[in-house]
Amino acid sequence: MTIPIAQRPAPIAHRPLGFFGGVLAVALAILGVAGCASISPAPFTALTTSIQQLRDGADASLSVVHERARNRYIDEAAAGDGAKVGALLLTQPAGDPFGWASPDPPLFLKAARFREGVYQLNSVLVGYAGLLGQLASPDLVSSGTFEQLAKDLNGNLKTAVQSLGVSAPPDKEIAIFSTLATGAFRAYLQNKQRSSLLEALNGNHPAIQEAAELGASAVRIAAAALRNEYDLTSQKLADLVAKPTLSSSEKQAALRDLVELDDKFIKEISVLRILHQSYMALPAAHRELATGVADPKRGLPMVRELFESGRELYRLYEELTKSDKKKEFTRATS
């Protein structure tokens, strides 16, 4: 199994979007929906801001999940687990002088690939919302520019899906702009009618649903892998505690390790739960775009929910980081 790992920046050490700035952007965008009689880019701006917050919060928290999985693997391999040492020996795929492969990739390698795929997918969604904002603005993009940008986003989505390790059903088109909807958006660019934009948005909703489901499916796969690692490790610790030959201090140490493992697992699975909920909420947020264009007085609660999910992911990142730094300090001073 070949797992390409793209270069990613170091774990985020500051908020990707300031809390007040992000809230203000979403709030002003929602107010803009209510205060403009013509087609306003406000709902699309709100969605862009919310997905940016989601993307950065997810990337920060997943960076810690990856680092923790890597550290756990090193500890277990160093303790004498020969199979884990063997899994670190990478091979070269046939015909690919620059590639590498692992017959049984460790969880931390899967986590790195998953993090990259999530970032790519969320970047596609940010680009999609941003392009919709350009379509709704007074200075419309040209038809040629739109089609090229849509083509690029579709290509980026396919790359993200490959990184996530999921696949669409054979009868489904992997595209953030479906072929049918692209024609509808082209018609809107020609006549600039609100009804045409609504038709294009509604026509592209199945593509958004499919992209969201691919993201959610990848999160479920990642959650299953994380839970499998927890089950194996926790059972080993439980078996160790049950050994009658274990001294009181050794049993206490094993119990402490099990408690710490539980705490880490609960926080890490929470990251995946929030990310999964976000992808499940994405279609409803997309529906609100058409609602906001058709009725400027309507709010955007699901769009705001995506923003709040991004904030919560970043909160978990800070909590995970704080916990790890505290443990490192305890080890260094003990």
Phi and psi in degrees as GROMACS dihedral restraints (atoms count N, CA, C in turn):
[ dihedral_restraints ]
;  ai    aj    ak    al  type     phi  dphi    fc
    3     4     5     6     1   -92.0    20    10
    4     5     6     7     1   129.5    20    10
    6     7     8     9     1  -122.1    20    10
    7     8     9    10     1   102.6    20    10
    9    10    11    12     1   -75.4    20    10
   10    11    12    13     1   131.2    20    10
   12    13    14    15     1  -116.3    20    10
   13    14    15    16     1   109.8    20    10
   15    16    17    18     1   -75.3    20    10
   16    17    18    19     1   153.8    20    10
   18    19    20    21     1   -68.9    20    10
   19    20    21    22     1   129.8    20    10
   21    22    23    24     1  -120.4    20    10
   22    23    24    25     1   153.0    20    10
   24    25    26    27     1   -68.3    20    10
   25    26    27    28     1   164.6    20    10
   27    28    29    30     1   -62.7    20    10
   28    29    30    31     1   157.1    20    10
   30    31    32    33     1   -50.4    20    10
   31    32    33    34     1   139.3    20    10
   33    34    35    36     1   -63.0    20    10
   34    35    36    37     1   133.8    20    10
   36    37    38    39     1  -112.7    20    10
   37    38    39    40     1     6.9    20    10
   39    40    41    42     1  -150.6    20    10
   40    41    42    43     1   164.0    20    10
   42    43    44    45     1   -63.9    20    10
   43    44    45    46     1   127.8    20    10
   45    46    47    48     1   -67.6    20    10
   46    47    48    49     1   -33.2    20    10
   48    49    50    51     1  -132.1    20    10
   49    50    51    52     1   125.2    20    10
   51    52    53    54     1   -57.7    20    10
   52    53    54    55     1   141.6    20    10
   54    55    56    57     1   -56.4    20    10
   55    56    57    58     1   -53.2    20    10
   57    58    59    60     1   -68.7    20    10
   58    59    60    61     1   -37.2    20    10
   60    61    62    63     1   -63.9    20    10
   61    62    63    64     1   -42.2    20    10
   63    64    65    66     1   -66.4    20    10
   64    65    66    67     1   -45.6    20    10
   66    67    68    69     1   -60.7    20    10
   67    68    69    70     1   -42.7    20    10
   69    70    71    72     1   -62.8    20    10
   70    71    72    73     1   -40.1    20    10
   72    73    74    75     1   -62.6    20    10
   73    74    75    76     1   -45.1    20    10
   75    76    77    78     1   -66.4    20    10
   76    77    78    79     1   -42.7    20    10
   78    79    80    81     1   -63.7    20    10
   79    80    81    82     1   -45.0    20    10
   81    82    83    84     1   -65.1    20    10
   82    83    84    85     1   -35.7    20    10
   84    85    86    87     1   -65.3    20    10
   85    86    87    88     1   -42.5    20    10
   87    88    89    90     1   -65.9    20    10
   88    89    90    91     1   -39.5    20    10
   90    91    92    93     1   -64.6    20    10
   91    92    93    94     1   -34.7    20    10
   93    94    95    96     1   -63.9    20    10
   94    95    96    97     1   -33.3    20    10
   96    97    98    99     1   -61.5    20    10
   97    98    99   100     1   -39.3    20    10
   99   100   101   102     1   -80.2    20    10
  100   101   102   103     1   -16.3    20    10
  102   103   104   105     1  -111.4    20    10
  103   104   105   106     1    12.5    20    10
  105   106   107   108     1  -130.6    20    10
  106   107   108   109     1   128.6    20    10
  108   109   110   111     1   -80.5    20    10
  109   110   111   112     1   -31.9    20    10
  111   112   113   114     1   -83.6    20    10
  112   113   114   115     1   178.7    20    10
  114   115   116   117     1   -65.0    20    10
  115   116   117   118     1   123.2    20    10
  117   118   119   120     1  -110.8    20    10
  118   119   120   121     1   141.5    20    10
  120   121   122   123     1   -78.4    20    10
  121   122   123   124     1     1.5    20    10
  123   124   125   126     1   -56.0    20    10
  124   125   126   127     1   -47.8    20    10
  126   127   128   129     1   -63.3    20    10
  127   128   129   130     1   -33.1    20    10
  129   130   131   132     1   -72.9    20    10
  130   131   132   133     1   -35.7    20    10
  132   133   134   135     1   -63.4    20    10
  133   134   135   136     1   -41.7    20    10
  135   136   137   138     1   -61.9    20    10
  136   137   138   139     1   -42.7    20    10
  138   139   140   141     1   -66.1    20    10
  139   140   141   142     1   -41.1    20    10
  141   142   143   144     1   -58.9    20    10
  142   143   144   145     1   -47.6    20    10
  144   145   146   147     1   -61.8    20    10
  145   146   147   148     1   -41.8    20    10
  147   148   149   150     1   -66.5    20    10
  148   149   150   151     1   -41.9    20    10
  150   151   152   153     1   -73.0    20    10
  151   152   153   154     1   -31.8    20    10
  153   154   155   156     1   -60.8    20    10
  154   155   156   157     1   -43.6    20    10
  156   157   158   159     1   -63.6    20    10
  157   158   159   160     1   -41.4    20    10
  159   160   161   162     1   -63.8    20    10
  160   161   162   163     1   -44.7    20    10
  162   163   164   165     1   -60.6    20    10
  163   164   165   166     1   -47.0    20    10
  165   166   167   168     1   -72.9    20    10
  166   167   168   169     1   -37.1    20    10
  168   169   170   171     1   -65.8    20    10
  169   170   171   172     1   -41.0    20    10
  171   172   173   174     1   -65.7    20    10
  172   173   174   175     1   -43.0    20    10
  174   175   176   177     1   -65.4    20    10
  175   176   177   178     1   -39.2    20    10
  177   178   179   180     1   -63.7    20    10
  178   179   180   181     1   -49.8    20    10
  180   181   182   183     1   -68.4    20    10
  181   182   183   184     1   -38.7    20    10
  183   184   185   186     1   -68.6    20    10
  184   185   186   187     1   -26.2    20    10
  186   187   188   189     1   -63.3    20    10
  187   188   189   190     1   -36.4    20    10
  189   190   191   192     1   -73.7    20    10
  190   191   192   193     1   -40.3    20    10
  192   193   194   195     1   -58.5    20    10
  193   194   195   196     1   -42.7    20    10
  195   196   197   198     1   -64.5    20    10
  196   197   198   199     1   -45.6    20    10
  198   199   200   201     1   -64.3    20    10
  199   200   201   202     1   -38.9    20    10
  201   202   203   204     1   -65.7    20    10
  202   203   204   205     1   -43.2    20    10
  204   205   206   207     1   -62.0    20    10
  205   206   207   208     1   -38.2    20    10
  207   208   209   210     1   -65.2    20    10
  208   209   210   211     1   -45.6    20    10
  210   211   212   213     1   -65.1    20    10
  211   212   213   214     1   -40.1    20    10
  213   214   215   216     1   -62.2    20    10
  214   215   216   217     1   -40.4    20    10
  216   217   218   219     1   -64.7    20    10
  217   218   219   220     1   -42.1    20    10
  219   220   221   222     1   -62.3    20    10
  220   221   222   223     1   -43.7    20    10
  222   223   224   225     1   -60.9    20    10
  223   224   225   226     1   -44.6    20    10
  225   226   227   228     1   -69.7    20    10
  226   227   228   229     1   -39.1    20    10
  228   229   230   231     1   -66.9    20    10
  229   230   231   232     1   -38.6    20    10
  231   232   233   234     1   -69.0    20    10
  232   233   234   235     1   -23.5    20    10
  234   235   236   237     1   -78.8    20    10
  235   236   237   238     1    -2.0    20    10
  237   238   239   240     1   111.5    20    10
  238   239   240   241     1    14.4    20    10
  240   241   242   243     1   -80.9    20    10
  241   242   243   244     1    97.6    20    10
  243   244   245   246     1   -61.6    20    10
  244   245   246   247     1   -35.0    20    10
  246   247   248   249     1   -64.0    20    10
  247   248   249   250     1   -37.2    20    10
  249   250   251   252     1   -70.1    20    10
  250   251   252   253     1   -36.1    20    10
  252   253   254   255     1   -64.5    20    10
  253   254   255   256     1   -43.1    20    10
  255   256   257   258     1   -62.0    20    10
  256   257   258   259     1   -35.2    20    10
  258   259   260   261     1   -68.4    20    10
  259   260   261   262     1   -15.2    20    10
  261   262   263   264     1   -83.0    20    10
  262   263   264   265     1    -8.1    20    10
  264   265   266   267     1   -85.1    20    10
  265   266   267   268     1   105.5    20    10
  267   268   269   270     1   -84.9    20    10
  268   269   270   271     1   150.1    20    10
  270   271   272   273     1  -117.1    20    10
  271   272   273   274     1   164.5    20    10
  273   274   275   276     1   -97.1    20    10
  274   275   276   277     1   124.8    20    10
  276   277   278   279     1   -64.4    20    10
  277   278   279   280     1   147.2    20    10
  279   280   281   282     1   -61.2    20    10
  280   281   282   283     1   129.9    20    10
  282   283   284   285     1    78.6    20    10
  283   284   285   286     1     6.9    20    10
  285   286   287   288     1  -127.0    20    10
  286   287   288   289     1    96.2    20    10
  288   289   290   291     1   -68.0    20    10
  289   290   291   292     1   -15.1    20    10
  291   292   293   294     1  -110.6    20    10
  292   293   294   295     1    -2.6    20    10
  294   295   296   297     1   -91.4    20    10
  295   296   297   298     1   172.9    20    10
  297   298   299   300     1  -148.7    20    10
  298   299   300   301     1   159.1    20    10
  300   301   302   303     1  -148.7    20    10
  301   302   303   304     1   157.6    20    10
  303   304   305   306     1  -138.1    20    10
  304   305   306   307     1   127.9    20    10
  306   307   308   309     1   -64.2    20    10
  307   308   309   310     1   -29.2    20    10
  309   310   311   312     1  -140.0    20    10
  310   311   312   313     1    81.0    20    10
  312   313   314   315     1   -60.4    20    10
  313   314   315   316     1   132.0    20    10
  315   316   317   318     1   -61.8    20    10
  316   317   318   319     1   158.6    20    10
  318   319   320   321     1   -58.4    20    10
  319   320   321   322     1   -36.8    20    10
  321   322   323   324     1   -66.8    20    10
  322   323   324   325     1   -30.1    20    10
  324   325   326   327     1   -71.6    20    10
  325   326   327   328     1   -39.9    20    10
  327   328   329   330     1   -63.2    20    10
  328   329   330   331     1   -39.3    20    10
  330   331   332   333     1   -65.4    20    10
  331   332   333   334     1   -37.4    20    10
  333   334   335   336     1   -65.6    20    10
  334   335   336   337     1   -43.9    20    10
  336   337   338   339     1   -65.2    20    10
  337   338   339   340     1   -41.0    20    10
  339   340   341   342     1   -62.0    20    10
  340   341   342   343     1   -44.8    20    10
  342   343   344   345     1   -58.0    20    10
  343   344   345   346     1   -44.6    20    10
  345   346   347   348     1   -63.2    20    10
  346   347   348   349     1   -43.0    20    10
  348   349   350   351     1   -64.4    20    10
  349   350   351   352     1   -39.7    20    10
  351   352   353   354     1   -63.7    20    10
  352   353   354   355     1   -43.1    20    10
  354   355   356   357     1   -63.1    20    10
  355   356   357   358     1   -42.4    20    10
  357   358   359   360     1   -64.3    20    10
  358   359   360   361     1   -45.0    20    10
  360   361   362   363     1   -61.9    20    10
  361   362   363   364     1   -46.6    20    10
  363   364   365   366     1   -66.1    20    10
  364   365   366   367     1   -31.9    20    10
  366   367   368   369     1   -66.4    20    10
  367   368   369   370     1   -37.2    20    10
  369   370   371   372     1   -62.5    20    10
  370   371   372   373     1   -42.8    20    10
  372   373   374   375     1   -65.8    20    10
  373   374   375   376     1   -37.7    20    10
  375   376   377   378     1   -62.5    20    10
  376   377   378   379     1   -45.2    20    10
  378   379   380   381     1   -63.4    20    10
  379   380   381   382     1   -37.4    20    10
  381   382   383   384     1   -62.8    20    10
  382   383   384   385     1   -49.6    20    10
  384   385   386   387     1   -63.6    20    10
  385   386   387   388     1   -38.9    20    10
  387   388   389   390     1   -64.9    20    10
  388   389   390   391     1   -39.3    20    10
  390   391   392   393     1   -67.9    20    10
  391   392   393   394     1   -36.5    20    10
  393   394   395   396     1   -62.0    20    10
  394   395   396   397     1   -38.1    20    10
  396   397   398   399     1   -62.4    20    10
  397   398   399   400     1   -38.1    20    10
  399   400   401   402     1   -66.0    20    10
  400   401   402   403     1   -37.8    20    10
  402   403   404   405     1   -65.6    20    10
  403   404   405   406     1   -32.4    20    10
  405   406   407   408     1   -89.1    20    10
  406   407   408   409     1    -9.2    20    10
  408   409   410   411     1   -78.5    20    10
  409   410   411   412     1   161.4    20    10
  411   412   413   414     1   -57.7    20    10
  412   413   414   415     1   -38.2    20    10
  414   415   416   417     1   -93.6    20    10
  415   416   417   418     1    87.9    20    10
  417   418   419   420     1   -67.7    20    10
  418   419   420   421     1   146.2    20    10
  420   421   422   423     1   -71.8    20    10
  421   422   423   424     1   157.3    20    10
  423   424   425   426     1   -73.1    20    10
  424   425   426   427     1   160.9    20    10
  426   427   428   429     1   -61.5    20    10
  427   428   429   430     1   -39.8    20    10
  429   430   431   432     1   -66.0    20    10
  430   431   432   433     1   -41.6    20    10
  432   433   434   435     1   -64.7    20    10
  433   434   435   436     1   -43.1    20    10
  435   436   437   438     1   -60.0    20    10
  436   437   438   439     1   -47.2    20    10
  438   439   440   441     1   -64.0    20    10
  439   440   441   442     1   -36.1    20    10
  441   442   443   444     1   -69.2    20    10
  442   443   444   445     1   -43.4    20    10
  444   445   446   447     1   -64.4    20    10
  445   446   447   448     1   -40.6    20    10
  447   448   449   450     1   -64.3    20    10
  448   449   450   451     1   -40.2    20    10
  450   451   452   453     1   -63.4    20    10
  451   452   453   454     1   -41.9    20    10
  453   454   455   456     1   -64.3    20    10
  454   455   456   457     1   -43.0    20    10
  456   457   458   459     1   -64.8    20    10
  457   458   459   460     1   -38.3    20    10
  459   460   461   462     1   -62.4    20    10
  460   461   462   463     1   -41.8    20    10
  462   463   464   465     1   -64.8    20    10
  463   464   465   466     1   -40.2    20    10
  465   466   467   468     1   -65.4    20    10
  466   467   468   469     1   -34.8    20    10
  468   469   470   471     1   -64.1    20    10
  469   470   471   472     1   -41.9    20    10
  471   472   473   474     1   -62.9    20    10
  472   473   474   475     1   -38.3    20    10
  474   475   476   477     1   -64.1    20    10
  475   476   477   478     1   -42.1    20    10
  477   478   479   480     1   -63.3    20    10
  478   479   480   481     1   -41.4    20    10
  480   481   482   483     1   -63.3    20    10
  481   482   483   484     1   -38.6    20    10
  483   484   485   486     1   -64.0    20    10
  484   485   486   487     1   -42.2    20    10
  486   487   488   489     1   -65.1    20    10
  487   488   489   490     1   -34.8    20    10
  489   490   491   492     1   -74.1    20    10
  490   491   492   493     1   -17.2    20    10
  492   493   494   495     1    76.0    20    10
  493   494   495   496     1    26.4    20    10
  495   496   497   498     1  -119.1    20    10
  496   497   498   499     1   167.9    20    10
  498   499   500   501     1  -142.6    20    10
  499   500   501   502     1   147.0    20    10
  501   502   503   504     1   -82.5    20    10
  502   503   504   505     1   156.1    20    10
  504   505   506   507     1   -56.6    20    10
  505   506   507   508     1   150.7    20    10
  507   508   509   510     1   -56.6    20    10
  508   509   510   511     1   -28.5    20    10
  510   511   512   513     1   -92.1    20    10
  511   512   513   514     1     6.9    20    10
  513   514   515   516     1  -106.1    20    10
  514   515   516   517     1   141.9    20    10
  516   517   518   519     1   -90.5    20    10
  517   518   519   520     1   127.8    20    10
  519   520   521   522     1   -87.8    20    10
  520   521   522   523     1    99.4    20    10
  522   523   524   525     1  -161.6    20    10
  523   524   525   526     1   139.6    20    10
  525   526   527   528     1   -82.0    20    10
  526   527   528   529     1   -26.4    20    10
  528   529   530   531     1  -116.4    20    10
  529   530   531   532     1   110.8    20    10
  531   532   533   534     1   -69.2    20    10
  532   533   534   535     1   160.4    20    10
  534   535   536   537     1   -58.9    20    10
  535   536   537   538     1   -44.0    20    10
  537   538   539   540     1   -63.7    20    10
  538   539   540   541     1   -45.7    20    10
  540   541   542   543     1   -68.4    20    10
  541   542   543   544     1   -33.1    20    10
  543   544   545   546     1   -59.1    20    10
  544   545   546   547     1   -39.7    20    10
  546   547   548   549     1   -65.4    20    10
  547   548   549   550     1   -37.3    20    10
  549   550   551   552     1   -67.7    20    10
  550   551   552   553     1   -40.2    20    10
  552   553   554   555     1   -66.0    20    10
  553   554   555   556     1   -36.2    20    10
  555   556   557   558     1   -62.6    20    10
  556   557   558   559     1   -40.4    20    10
  558   559   560   561     1   -64.4    20    10
  559   560   561   562     1   -38.5    20    10
  561   562   563   564     1   -63.3    20    10
  562   563   564   565     1   -41.0    20    10
  564   565   566   567     1   -62.6    20    10
  565   566   567   568     1   -26.3    20    10
  567   568   569   570     1   -81.7    20    10
  568   569   570   571     1   -41.2    20    10
  570   571   572   573     1  -104.3    20    10
  571   572   573   574     1   -16.4    20    10
  573   574   575   576     1    56.6    20    10
  574   575   576   577     1    33.1    20    10
  576   577   578   579     1   -95.2    20    10
  577   578   579   580     1   139.4    20    10
  579   580   581   582     1   -56.9    20    10
  580   581   582   583     1   -40.4    20    10
  582   583   584   585     1   -62.0    20    10
  583   584   585   586     1   -34.6    20    10
  585   586   587   588     1   -69.5    20    10
  586   587   588   589     1   -38.0    20    10
  588   589   590   591     1   -66.0    20    10
  589   590   591   592     1   -41.1    20    10
  591   592   593   594     1   -62.5    20    10
  592   593   594   595     1   -42.0    20    10
  594   595   596   597     1   -62.4    20    10
  595   596   597   598     1   -41.2    20    10
  597   598   599   600     1   -66.5    20    10
  598   599   600   601     1   -43.3    20    10
  600   601   602   603     1   -62.2    20    10
  601   602   603   604     1   -47.1    20    10
  603   604   605   606     1   -65.6    20    10
  604   605   606   607     1   -36.4    20    10
  606   607   608   609     1   -68.8    20    10
  607   608   609   610     1   -25.8    20    10
  609   610   611   612     1   -91.5    20    10
  610   611   612   613     1    -1.5    20    10
  612   613   614   615     1   -60.8    20    10
  613   614   615   616     1   -39.9    20    10
  615   616   617   618     1   -58.2    20    10
  616   617   618   619     1   -34.8    20    10
  618   619   620   621     1   -65.5    20    10
  619   620   621   622     1   -40.1    20    10
  621   622   623   624     1   -67.1    20    10
  622   623   624   625     1   -40.4    20    10
  624   625   626   627     1   -60.2    20    10
  625   626   627   628     1   -42.0    20    10
  627   628   629   630     1   -67.6    20    10
  628   629   630   631     1   -43.2    20    10
  630   631   632   633     1   -62.8    20    10
  631   632   633   634     1   -41.0    20    10
  633   634   635   636     1   -64.7    20    10
  634   635   636   637     1   -39.9    20    10
  636   637   638   639     1   -68.5    20    10
  637   638   639   640     1   -35.8    20    10
  639   640   641   642     1   -63.1    20    10
  640   641   642   643     1   -42.2    20    10
  642   643   644   645     1   -64.0    20    10
  643   644   645   646     1   -45.4    20    10
  645   646   647   648     1   -63.1    20    10
  646   647   648   649     1   -39.2    20    10
  648   649   650   651     1   -63.0    20    10
  649   650   651   652     1   -41.2    20    10
  651   652   653   654     1   -64.1    20    10
  652   653   654   655     1   -38.2    20    10
  654   655   656   657     1   -65.6    20    10
  655   656   657   658     1   -40.0    20    10
  657   658   659   660     1   -64.1    20    10
  658   659   660   661     1   -37.9    20    10
  660   661   662   663     1   -64.8    20    10
  661   662   663   664     1   -43.1    20    10
  663   664   665   666     1   -63.7    20    10
  664   665   666   667     1   -39.6    20    10
  666   667   668   669     1   -64.0    20    10
  667   668   669   670     1   -39.4    20    10
  669   670   671   672     1   -65.0    20    10
  670   671   672   673     1   -39.6    20    10
  672   673   674   675     1   -66.7    20    10
  673   674   675   676     1   -41.4    20    10
  675   676   677   678     1   -64.5    20    10
  676   677   678   679     1   -42.2    20    10
  678   679   680   681     1   -67.3    20    10
  679   680   681   682     1   -36.6    20    10
  681   682   683   684     1   -62.9    20    10
  682   683   684   685     1   -43.0    20    10
  684   685   686   687     1   -62.8    20    10
  685   686   687   688     1   -42.0    20    10
  687   688   689   690     1   -62.4    20    10
  688   689   690   691     1   -45.2    20    10
  690   691   692   693     1   -58.4    20    10
  691   692   693   694     1   -44.4    20    10
  693   694   695   696     1   -66.8    20    10
  694   695   696   697     1   -46.2    20    10
  696   697   698   699     1   -69.2    20    10
  697   698   699   700     1   -42.6    20    10
  699   700   701   702     1   -66.2    20    10
  700   701   702   703     1   -35.6    20    10
  702   703   704   705     1   -66.8    20    10
  703   704   705   706     1   -38.4    20    10
  705   706   707   708     1   -61.4    20    10
  706   707   708   709     1   -43.1    20    10
  708   709   710   711     1   -67.2    20    10
  709   710   711   712     1   -40.0    20    10
  711   712   713   714     1   -63.8    20    10
  712   713   714   715     1   -40.3    20    10
  714   715   716   717     1   -65.2    20    10
  715   716   717   718     1   -36.5    20    10
  717   718   719   720     1   -65.4    20    10
  718   719   720   721     1   -43.4    20    10
  720   721   722   723     1   -61.9    20    10
  721   722   723   724     1   -34.2    20    10
  723   724   725   726     1   -76.8    20    10
  724   725   726   727     1    -9.1    20    10
  726   727   728   729     1   -66.8    20    10
  727   728   729   730     1   125.9    20    10
  729   730   731   732     1   -69.3    20    10
  730   731   732   733     1   -21.0    20    10
  732   733   734   735     1   -83.0    20    10
  733   734   735   736     1    -3.9    20    10
  735   736   737   738     1   -73.9    20    10
  736   737   738   739     1   134.6    20    10
  738   739   740   741     1   -72.8    20    10
  739   740   741   742     1   166.5    20    10
  741   742   743   744     1   -61.3    20    10
  742   743   744   745     1   -42.4    20    10
  744   745   746   747     1   -68.5    20    10
  745   746   747   748     1   -37.5    20    10
  747   748   749   750     1   -68.0    20    10
  748   749   750   751     1   -39.4    20    10
  750   751   752   753     1   -65.2    20    10
  751   752   753   754     1   -40.9    20    10
  753   754   755   756     1   -63.5    20    10
  754   755   756   757     1   -40.3    20    10
  756   757   758   759     1   -64.7    20    10
  757   758   759   760     1   -41.7    20    10
  759   760   761   762     1   -65.7    20    10
  760   761   762   763     1   -39.9    20    10
  762   763   764   765     1   -65.0    20    10
  763   764   765   766     1   -39.2    20    10
  765   766   767   768     1   -63.3    20    10
  766   767   768   769     1   -40.8    20    10
  768   769   770   771     1   -62.6    20    10
  769   770   771   772     1   -38.3    20    10
  771   772   773   774     1   -68.4    20    10
  772   773   774   775     1   -40.9    20    10
  774   775   776   777     1   -63.7    20    10
  775   776   777   778     1   -43.4    20    10
  777   778   779   780     1   -64.3    20    10
  778   779   780   781     1   -38.4    20    10
  780   781   782   783     1   -62.5    20    10
  781   782   783   784     1   -43.3    20    10
  783   784   785   786     1   -60.4    20    10
  784   785   786   787     1   -45.2    20    10
  786   787   788   789     1   -62.1    20    10
  787   788   789   790     1   -43.3    20    10
  789   790   791   792     1   -65.7    20    10
  790   791   792   793     1   -43.8    20    10
  792   793   794   795     1   -61.7    20    10
  793   794   795   796     1   -44.0    20    10
  795   796   797   798     1   -60.8    20    10
  796   797   798   799     1   -42.9    20    10
  798   799   800   801     1   -70.9    20    10
  799   800   801   802     1   -40.3    20    10
  801   802   803   804     1   -69.3    20    10
  802   803   804   805     1   -39.8    20    10
  804   805   806   807     1   -69.8    20    10
  805   806   807   808     1   -26.1    20    10
  807   808   809   810     1   -65.6    20    10
  808   809   810   811     1   -36.8    20    10
  810   811   812   813     1   -58.8    20    10
  811   812   813   814     1   -46.8    20    10
  813   814   815   816     1   -68.8    20    10
  814   815   816   817     1   -35.7    20    10
  816   817   818   819     1   -62.1    20    10
  817   818   819   820     1   -45.9    20    10
  819   820   821   822     1   -65.8    20    10
  820   821   822   823     1   -40.8    20    10
  822   823   824   825     1   -63.5    20    10
  823   824   825   826     1   -41.4    20    10
  825   826   827   828     1   -62.8    20    10
  826   827   828   829     1   -44.8    20    10
  828   829   830   831     1   -60.4    20    10
  829   830   831   832     1   -36.3    20    10
  831   832   833   834     1   -64.7    20    10
  832   833   834   835     1   -44.4    20    10
  834   835   836   837     1   -67.2    20    10
  835   836   837   838     1   -34.7    20    10
  837   838   839   840     1   -68.5    20    10
  838   839   840   841     1   -29.1    20    10
  840   841   842   843     1   -84.8    20    10
  841   842   843   844     1   -14.7    20    10
  843   844   845   846     1   -57.9    20    10
  844   845   846   847     1   -45.6    20    10
  846   847   848   849     1   -58.3    20    10
  847   848   849   850     1   -39.7    20    10
  849   850   851   852     1   -65.6    20    10
  850   851   852   853     1   -38.1    20    10
  852   853   854   855     1   -64.2    20    10
  853   854   855   856     1   -38.0    20    10
  855   856   857   858     1   -66.8    20    10
  856   857   858   859     1   -37.0    20    10
  858   859   860   861     1   -59.2    20    10
  859   860   861   862     1   -36.0    20    10
  861   862   863   864     1   -65.4    20    10
  862   863   864   865     1   -23.6    20    10
  864   865   866   867     1   -61.4    20    10
  865   866   867   868     1   -49.3    20    10
  867   868   869   870     1   -64.2    20    10
  868   869   870   871     1   -38.8    20    10
  870   871   872   873     1   -63.1    20    10
  871   872   873   874     1   -42.5    20    10
  873   874   875   876     1   -65.8    20    10
  874   875   876   877     1   -35.4    20    10
  876   877   878   879     1   -71.4    20    10
  877   878   879   880     1   -41.2    20    10
  879   880   881   882     1   -72.8    20    10
  880   881   882   883     1   -37.4    20    10
  882   883   884   885     1  -135.3    20    10
  883   884   885   886     1    93.7    20    10
  885   886   887   888     1   -59.6    20    10
  886   887   888   889     1   -14.8    20    10
  888   889   890   891     1   -84.6    20    10
  889   890   891   892     1   -10.1    20    10
  891   892   893   894     1   -77.7    20    10
  892   893   894   895     1   146.8    20    10
  894   895   896   897     1   -84.7    20    10
  895   896   897   898     1  -178.5    20    10
  897   898   899   900     1  -129.3    20    10
  898   899   900   901     1    64.2    20    10
  900   901   902   903     1   -64.0    20    10
  901   902   903   904     1   -36.9    20    10
  903   904   905   906     1   -73.9    20    10
  904   905   906   907     1   -33.0    20    10
  906   907   908   909     1   -63.3    20    10
  907   908   909   910     1   -42.8    20    10
  909   910   911   912     1   -64.9    20    10
  910   911   912   913     1   -34.5    20    10
  912   913   914   915     1   -62.2    20    10
  913   914   915   916     1   -37.8    20    10
  915   916   917   918     1   -62.5    20    10
  916   917   918   919     1   -40.8    20    10
  918   919   920   921     1   -62.1    20    10
  919   920   921   922     1   -45.4    20    10
  921   922   923   924     1   -64.7    20    10
  922   923   924   925     1   -34.5    20    10
  924   925   926   927     1   -63.6    20    10
  925   926   927   928     1   -40.4    20    10
  927   928   929   930     1   -61.8    20    10
  928   929   930   931     1   -41.4    20    10
  930   931   932   933     1   -62.5    20    10
  931   932   933   934     1   -42.4    20    10
  933   934   935   936     1   -66.6    20    10
  934   935   936   937     1   -37.5    20    10
  936   937   938   939     1   -63.6    20    10
  937   938   939   940     1   -39.6    20    10
  939   940   941   942     1   -69.5    20    10
  940   941   942   943     1   -34.1    20    10
  942   943   944   945     1   -62.5    20    10
  943   944   945   946     1   -41.7    20    10
  945   946   947   948     1   -65.2    20    10
  946   947   948   949     1   -37.0    20    10
  948   949   950   951     1   -58.6    20    10
  949   950   951   952     1   -46.9    20    10
  951   952   953   954     1   -64.6    20    10
  952   953   954   955     1   -38.2    20    10
  954   955   956   957     1   -66.8    20    10
  955   956   957   958     1   -43.1    20    10
  957   958   959   960     1   -64.5    20    10
  958   959   960   961     1   -43.1    20    10
  960   961   962   963     1   -64.8    20    10
  961   962   963   964     1   -42.9    20    10
  963   964   965   966     1   -61.5    20    10
  964   965   966   967     1   -42.3    20    10
  966   967   968   969     1   -63.2    20    10
  967   968   969   970     1   -42.3    20    10
  969   970   971   972     1   -67.8    20    10
  970   971   972   973     1   -40.2    20    10
  972   973   974   975     1   -64.7    20    10
  973   974   975   976     1   -37.5    20    10
  975   976   977   978     1   -64.8    20    10
  976   977   978   979     1   -41.1    20    10
  978   979   980   981     1   -66.8    20    10
  979   980   981   982     1   -40.4    20    10
  981   982   983   984     1   -63.1    20    10
  982   983   984   985     1   -39.5    20    10
  984   985   986   987     1   -65.6    20    10
  985   986   987   988     1   -41.2    20    10
  987   988   989   990     1   -62.5    20    10
  988   989   990   991     1   -41.2    20    10
  990   991   992   993     1   -65.4    20    10
  991   992   993   994     1   -40.5    20    10
  993   994   995   996     1   -69.7    20    10
  994   995   996   997     1   -28.3    20    10
  996   997   998   999     1   -99.3    20    10
  997   998   999  1000     1    -5.3    20    10
